[in-house]
């Protein structure tokens, strides 16, 4: 199996997972859905930065990848933190959960655990 085929299958699995979770979160408040989406996108941007862009910069002397992915990750991270502050201040999510999501945003793969926590934090009677 080629690398390209593996990447396509991973992307398809990711899209299917995203569709299922967004269907599950359809009754959640809008800010929780946005927080989930931002955490997911920021997680991918951080992984791309750490696993692809920085090695390309260091080993292949190709700094453009960091110059492209760095600001994208930075903007997503700032939007995530602002949305997180709003969600905690409106008491849509608890302060401990907000703190944990903030800490997880700094860890590669942490954003995906934050997505799980956000989904789990929603009331089960609204879920299908």
C-alpha positions as CSV (number, residue, x, y, z in Angstrom):
1,X,0.0,0.0,0.0
2,X,1.4,3.3,-1.0
3,X,1.9,6.3,1.4
4,X,-0.6,8.3,-0.6
5,X,-3.3,5.6,-0.3
6,X,-2.7,5.4,3.5
7,X,-3.1,9.1,3.8
8,X,-6.3,9.1,1.8
9,X,-7.7,6.3,4.0
10,X,-6.7,8.2,7.1
11,X,-8.4,11.3,5.8
12,X,-11.6,9.4,5.0
13,X,-11.6,7.8,8.5
14,X,-11.1,11.3,10.0
15,X,-14.0,12.7,7.9
16,X,-16.3,9.8,8.9
17,X,-15.3,10.3,12.6
18,X,-16.0,14.0,12.4
19,X,-19.4,13.5,10.8
20,X,-20.4,10.9,13.4
21,X,-19.3,13.1,16.3
22,X,-20.9,16.3,14.9
23,X,-24.1,14.4,14.5
24,X,-23.8,13.3,18.2
25,X,-23.1,16.9,19.2
26,X,-25.9,18.4,17.1
27,X,-27.9,19.2,20.3
28,X,-24.9,20.7,22.1
29,X,-24.7,24.5,22.4
30,X,-23.1,26.2,19.4
31,X,-20.1,27.3,21.4
32,X,-19.3,23.7,22.3
33,X,-19.5,22.6,18.7
34,X,-17.2,25.4,17.7
35,X,-14.8,24.6,20.5
36,X,-14.8,21.0,19.4
37,X,-14.1,22.0,15.8
38,X,-11.3,24.4,16.7
39,X,-9.6,21.9,19.0
40,X,-9.7,19.3,16.2
41,X,-8.3,21.7,13.6
42,X,-5.7,23.1,16.0
43,X,-4.6,19.5,16.8
44,X,-4.0,18.7,13.2
45,X,-2.2,22.0,12.7
46,X,0.1,21.3,15.6
47,X,0.8,17.8,14.4
48,X,1.5,19.1,10.9
49,X,3.9,21.7,12.4
50,X,5.7,19.3,14.7
51,X,5.8,16.2,12.5
52,X,6.1,17.7,9.1
53,X,7.1,21.4,9.0
54,X,9.8,21.5,11.6
55,X,11.6,18.4,10.4
56,X,11.5,19.8,6.9
57,X,13.0,23.0,8.2
58,X,15.7,21.3,10.2
59,X,16.7,18.4,7.9
60,X,15.8,19.6,4.4
61,X,16.5,23.3,4.9
62,X,13.0,24.1,3.8
63,X,11.7,26.9,6.1
64,X,8.6,27.6,4.0
65,X,6.6,24.8,5.6
66,X,7.0,26.5,9.1
67,X,6.2,29.9,7.6
68,X,2.9,28.6,6.3
69,X,1.8,26.2,9.1
70,X,3.1,28.4,11.9
71,X,0.7,31.3,11.5
72,X,-2.2,28.9,10.7
73,X,-1.6,27.0,13.9
74,X,-1.2,30.3,15.8
75,X,-4.5,31.7,14.5
76,X,-6.3,28.5,15.3
77,X,-4.8,28.4,18.8
78,X,-5.8,32.0,19.6
79,X,-9.3,31.3,18.3
80,X,-9.5,28.1,20.5
81,X,-8.4,30.0,23.6
82,X,-10.8,32.9,23.0
83,X,-13.7,30.4,22.5
84,X,-12.6,28.4,25.5
85,X,-12.6,31.6,27.7
86,X,-16.1,32.5,26.4
87,X,-17.4,29.0,27.0
88,X,-16.1,28.9,30.6
89,X,-17.3,32.5,31.4
90,X,-20.8,31.6,30.2
91,X,-20.6,28.4,32.2
92,X,-21.2,26.2,29.2
93,X,-18.3,24.0,30.3
94,X,-16.8,23.8,33.8
95,X,-13.6,25.5,34.8
96,X,-11.7,22.2,35.4
97,X,-12.6,21.0,31.9
98,X,-11.6,24.4,30.5
99,X,-8.3,24.2,32.2
100,X,-7.7,20.7,31.1
101,X,-8.5,21.6,27.4
102,X,-6.1,24.6,27.7
103,X,-3.3,22.3,28.9
104,X,-4.1,19.7,26.3
105,X,-3.8,22.3,23.5
106,X,-0.1,22.5,24.2
107,X,0.5,18.8,23.8
108,X,0.7,17.0,20.4
109,X,-2.3,14.6,20.2
110,X,-3.8,16.4,23.3
111,X,-6.4,18.1,21.2
112,X,-7.9,14.8,20.2
113,X,-8.3,13.9,23.8
114,X,-9.9,17.3,24.4
115,X,-12.4,16.5,21.6
116,X,-13.3,13.3,23.5
117,X,-13.7,15.2,26.8
118,X,-15.9,17.8,25.1
119,X,-18.1,15.1,23.6
120,X,-18.3,13.2,26.9
121,X,-19.2,16.4,28.8
122,X,-22.5,16.8,27.0
123,X,-25.6,15.5,28.7
124,X,-26.4,11.9,27.5
125,X,-30.2,12.4,27.3
126,X,-29.6,14.7,24.2
127,X,-27.4,12.2,22.4
128,X,-28.8,9.8,19.9
